[in-house]
Amino acid sequence: MDGGRRHLNGVKTAALFGVMWAVLLGIGGLVSSGTGSGAFIWVFALIGVGTTFYSYWNSDKLAIRAMGARPVSEAEAPVMYRIVRELSTTARQPMPRLYVSPTVQPNAFATGRNPRNAAVCCTAGILQILDARELRGVLGHELMHVYNRDILTSSVAAAIAGLITSAAQFLLFFGGGRDRGGNPLAMIATALLAPIAASLIQLAISRTREFDADEDGAQLTGDPMALASALAKLERGTAAAPLRPEPRLEDVSHMMIANPFRGRGMTKLFATHPPMAERIARLERMAGYR
C-alpha cells in the first residue's frame, strides 16, 4: 500500500474517532445539564473502559468460542500452515495459532490483542472452495488485521459507541427537562439519534479497516488478484449460506473477511464491510487491471 493512501486512511479513521468523541462529549454535556451532575458520565466512562479492556484482552477466546472453532495441527491443515508460516516470516512476525470452524459458510477471521497472541481461523467452507493461491490472499488479509492492531481499533470504537448509547438511554429516561433549563424535545431527539450516529461511525471505521487490510494484505502476498478472486467466491458463498444473526455471531461478524449475514435493502447501511464490488475494484487497480 502506498504511503499517501495509508496516510489518508489513517486520517479518515482518526477523524471518525474525533466525531465519535464529539458526539459523546455533547451528550455528556446534556446529561450533566439535565441531571445537575457530571458524575454519571464518569460512571459510564469507567464501565466503557472496563468492557473495552475485557473484550480486547479476550478477543481471541471470544471469537473462537463464538464460531465453535478448534485448533488444528499441521498434519490436519498443511496448506494453511505452510501459507501462514511463509507470510509470517515475510512480515517478520511470530506464527499465530491456527483454528478451523466447522461452519459450512466460506469465511475467515483473525483476532488477538497483538501478533504474539494472535489466532487465525478459517471455516470448513472456505477451505473447500478456495484454491491455495486464493487462500494465501485471504490469509494475508487476515494477518494484516493483526499487524495493523485492528482489534484494538474496533474494540475502542465499539466501547465509545456503547458508551454513547448508555448515556443516551440515561438522558432519555432521567435527563430532566425544563425545571433544569433543558429542552425536553432536544434531549429526546439527541437520545434517539446519537446511538444511530455512533453506530454508523463505528461501521465506517470498520469498513475503512477492511480496505486497509485488503491493500496491505495484497502487498504482503504480492498478489492482489488472488484476493480479488477469493472475494468474488466469498460473495457468492456467503449469499448462498448466510449465517443467522445471533448475539454471539454479531459480536464477531466485523472480524470476518466477508459479511456473514444476508445484506439487503436498508441493512446495507449498517453493514460492517464495504461492498465486495468496490473491494475487488480497488485490488484490480493495484494489479494494474484498471
N, C-alpha and C positions, 0 to 999 in steps of 0.2 A: 504494500500500500504506500502511495507517495506521501511525502511529508505534509504537503498542502492539504490533502484530503483528510489525513489523520488529524491535523490541527483543526480543520473545520468541524469534524465530527466531535472532537473534544470540546470545542467551544459550544457546539449545539447542546451537548449533554450538560455542560456547566450552566448554560442559560436556562435549560429546562429545570434544573435543580433550583436555580435562582427564583424562577416563577413559583415553584412549589413552596419555597421558603416565604415568599411574599404573601401567598395565599394563607399560609399558616400564621404568619405574624398578623395579618389582617383579621383573621377570625379569632386569634388570641386576644387582640385588642377589643373586639366586640364582646368576647366572653368576660374580659376584665371590666369593661364599662357596664355590661349588663348585670354582673353579679357584685360589682363593687370590690372585687378582689382578684389579684393575678395569681393566686395560689393554685387554682385549678389547672391552669395551663402548664404549670410546672409538674403537677401530678401526671398529666397526660404525657409530658415530655419524658419523665422518668420511666413510665410504662413503655413508651415507644423505644427508648434506648435499650431497656431490658429485653424486649421481644426481638429487637433487631440483633442484638448480640447472640441470643439463643439460636435464632434461625440461621444466622451467618455461621456460627461455630459448629452447628449440627446440620448444615445444609446437605452434606453428602449422605448422612444417615437418613434424613427425612425424605429425600428424593428417591433413594434406593428402595426404601420401605414402601413408598407410595406406588412404585412401579412393580413391586414384587420381584425385584431382581436378585440374582445370586452371583457370587464371584465365580469366575471361570479360570481354569488353568490354561497354560499354553498348549497343552495337549488337546484340550477341548476347542480352543479358538486360535489356531496357529496363525491364520492370516491377520486377524485383529491384533494379536500380539506383535507380529512382525512389523505391521504398519505403525502402530503406536510407538514401538521401540525406535524405529527409524526416525519418525518425526520428533520424538522427544530428544533424541541425540542431536538431530539437526538444530533444534531450538536450544540445546544445552540446558535442558530441564530434566528433573527426575521422572522416572517411569511412574505413571499413575496406576491405581488399582483398576482392574477391568471387570465389568459385570455384564450379564445378559439378562434381559427381561423376557419372560415367556409371551409377552404381548404380540399378537399377530400383526398389529398395525406397524408399518415401517416407520421407525423414528429412532432418535438417539439424543443423548444429552451428556453434558459434563458438569460436574459440581465439585465443591470443595473450597475451603477458605483460602488456599494457596496451592502452588504446584506440588509441595511436599505432602499435602493432604488431599489430593485430587482423586476423583473417580470418574471413569468414562463408562457409559452404559449404552449398549445397542440392544434394540429389541430383536426378537427372533425374526420378525417380519422384515426388518431392514437387511439382515444378514442373508435372507433368502433372495431378495430382488436386486441387490446391487452387486456389480462385479468388483474385483479388487481395486481397480482404478477409481471407481466411484466411491467406494468405501473409504479409500485414502483421502479423497476430497472432503467427505463428511467428517472424518476423524481429525483432519487438520482444522476444520471449522471449530469443532468442539474443544480441541486443545487450546485454541486461541481465546476462547471464553475464559479459561482458567488463567492463561498467561496475562490477559488484559484485566484481570481482577473483576470480571463482570458480576460474579456472585456478590461481592461487596457492594457494587453499584446498585444492583437490583434489590438487595436487602435494605439498603438505606432508602431507596425510592419507595419501597413498599411500606417501610416504617413511617416515613413522612406522610404518605397517603393515608395510612391507618390513623395517624395522629390527627390529621385534618378531619377525617370522618368522625372520630370520637369527640373532638372539640365541637364539631358542627352539631352532633346529636345533643351534646350537653347544652349548647346555645339554644337549640330548638325547644328543649323542654324546661330549662332552668335559667335561661339568659336574662330574664327580666324584661322590662318594657318601658312604658312612659314614665313610671314612677322614678326611674333612674336616668331619665333623659334620653332613653333609647328609642329607636323607631322599630316597633314590632314587625312591621311588614318587611323592612330592610333586613332585619335579623332572620326572619323566616326564609326570605329569598336566599340570603347568604348561606344559611344552614342547609338548604336543599341543593344549591348549585355548587358549593365549594367541594363536596366529595366527588361530584361528577367531574369537575375541573381537575381535581387531584388525580383521579383515575386515568383521565385522558393524558395528562402529562406523564404519569408513570408508564403508560403504554407507549408513549412517544419515545421515552428513554429506552425502553426495551427494544423497540424497533430500530433505533439508532445503533444499539449494541449489536444487533443481528447483522446489520450492514457491515459493521466493522469486522465482525468475526468471519463473515463471508470473504471479505477482501484480504484480511490478514491471513486467514487460513489458506486462501489461494496463493498468497505469496509464499507461505511456508511450504506448500506442496509443489509450487511452481507449475500448477496445472489448473487454471481457473475453469476450464471446460469440463473437467472431471466433476467438480462440484455442481456446475450448471446442469450437467446430465443427471446427477443424483437428485437435485432439487426437482427436476421435471418428473422423475419417477416417484418421488415422495409426495408430490402434489396429487398425483393420481392415486397413490396408495392410501394416503390419509383420507381422501374423499370417499374411497371405496369402503374403508373400515374406520369411520370416526369413533373416537372414544366417547363414552357417556360422561358428561360433565359431572364430576363429583368433587366435593371439597378437597379431598386428598390429592386428586389429579390437577385441579385448578391451581393449587398452590405451587405446583412444579411445572405447569404447562409452558411457562415462559422460558424454561431452561431447554426445552426440546428444539431441535433444528427445524421442525415443521409444526404448525399449529395442529394439535391432535384432535380438535373438535370441529364439528361442522360449522363453517362460517358462511352465513347468507344474510342478505339484507343489512339491517342496522347493526347486526353483530360484528360486521367487519370494522365498524368504527371503534369497537372495543377489542380488536384483535391484538395479541401480543407480538405478532410477527408481521413484517411488511409483506405486500403481495409477492407471490412467487415470481410472477412475470417481471417485476421490477428487479428482484434479486438476480434473476437469470440474465436480464439485460445488462446489468452492471458487470457481471462476470464476463459476459461476451465482449464488452468494451475493454475489459482488462486484457482479454486474449487477442484483441485486435480484430474481432469479428464485426464490430460496428464502428 
